[in-house]
Amino acid sequence: MANPLKCDLCAKPATVHLTQIVNNKVHKVDLCESCAQAKGVTDPSGFSLADLLLKASLNPEPSLAGVRCEQCGFTQNDFKKHGRFGCPACYEAFKTLVEPMLDNMHKGTTHTGKIPQCALARKSLYDRLTKLELDLTEAIKSERYEDAARARDEISQVKQSVPSNPKPAR
Amino acid sequence: MTIASLIDTPSELTDAASNKTAIVLMTRIRLARNIAGRSFPGWAKPAQREEILAVCRDAVAATSPMKRSLNITVGELSELEKQILVERHLISRELSGAKSGAGVIISKDQAFSVMVNEEDHLRIQVLRSGFQLKKAWNAINELDSALEEHLDYAFTPTLGYLTACPTNLGTAMRASAMMHLPALVISNQMEKVVRAVNQLGMVVRGLFGEGSDASGSIFQISNQTTLGESEAEIIKRLHSVLQSIIEHELNAREKLLEADAAKLFDKIGRAFGILQNSHVLSSGEAMNLLSLIRLGIDLSVFPDASRCVIDRLLIEAQPGHLQHAQKGEFEPGQRDLLRATRLRSEFANFVRPDFTFSTHGKN
């Protein structure tokens, strides 16, 4: 590295180089003096590298500049401003932004904990139902009445297995 | 249930102290949950927030721990009531500052609270006195599963529970313990402890979370990361970190007694004298004095039974509780007078310190 390092947050030359080991992972940050001051890096107790890395990884990636979450209209700039996402679907829309962040932020990148069994079971039933209903309309449209009958029977089967209280939050 | 009756009801935090809660005052776990297909609270339009609030309030109120709970919107709470709930760790400062479309459901025993439309749609919390991570996890896990029967959580197999901030992805769980560490503070070891704890992936904060100071030598220690480990693994890791902090605190107490017992007893005795006789007490000073009395209880200078009195006073000396007790709003200067009066009367009949057992007992 012959070039002088640039600050991770702005483009000024970096004079503060910090290495912290969290969860046996080495995190390195290079900052200019004013950013270091502003982020409280000089105070080791109050300083959280995770927060800083979160912001640091937000340097605009050109590929995502025009992307907008289809569900809620959130953009990458909004994330830069708020540090929070707009809705659950944003995680899919901004996948390439999120993935590199996770490595620095967490112990791993894949969930290994609790799974919401009920909600997932419900979701797969509804997904199946939606698909069957689509099949049914298609079959009727193209006058494949045997297929239509089969789809209709399956639909009534699936509907029976749905618990009585499900009000899917849409 | 009304907020006034809630404040005057015995609660997990104010009335469950015992010798088991000597160093870890309380254990707390919170889970962040969001409803699939809805904007997160910070991005949702006011009408969407109201909709989410209604759906979540109904679902939460229907669970069994929340029978006869306090179910209230932030708009219905006065400033003072909000402050009291923050002081009791039942709502966050962030929620208390929410404009509209936010609410909280608090169980009768104040062990459970569910904030709606804080940073995430749901922030489910359980609070247990003492060092009870596993029990707290079992309780919150059950409530979460009950809620999930009615609500479609935003979840993906790889990222786990989806949260507004990516730092909470995965389990979306923050487990924490509130610890009283006076000896580590007196012997200037806290900085070292904070650094070591940080390296183990845990965070140390003051009594009231992010950015609050550690008056009264009370700290919150919690996990920093949420993705890549199961809830059980996080809890196990936190448990062992807390265990080693407890050992360090106990060692520091031994050392203080060995090196200069008179100096330590002098601090405790003076704290007792000030609490009995002062006329102006700031919140910070009161916390520090009460902390020393609490240390005295652990060292058998005062009887064990006094611990729950101190733990109650640590809460009641807070500005919100103080003003509630006096039925009015007061300037900070007036509050310091009221606080001193309150503590003077409390300590007028307090058991006198007995230093003989401690000096001989510890040889």
Interface residues (C-beta under 8 A of the other chain):
Chain A: Q20 I21 V22 N23 P44 S45 S48 A50 D51 L54 Q71 C72 F74 D78 H82 G83 R84 F85 G86 C87 P88 A89 Y91 V98 M101 L102 M105 H106 K107 G108 T109 T110 H111 T112 G113 K114 I115 P116 Q117 C118 A119 L120 R122 K123 N165 K167 P168 A169 R170
Chain B: N34 I35 A36 G37 R38 S39 F40 G42 W43 V55 E119 N141 D144 S145 E148 E149 H150 L151 D152 Y153 A154 F155 T156 P157 T158 L159 G160 Y161 L162 A164 C165 P166 T167 L169 G170 T171 M173 E191 V194 R195 N198 Q199 L200 G201 V203 V204 Q224 T225 T226 L227 G228 E229 S230 E231 E233
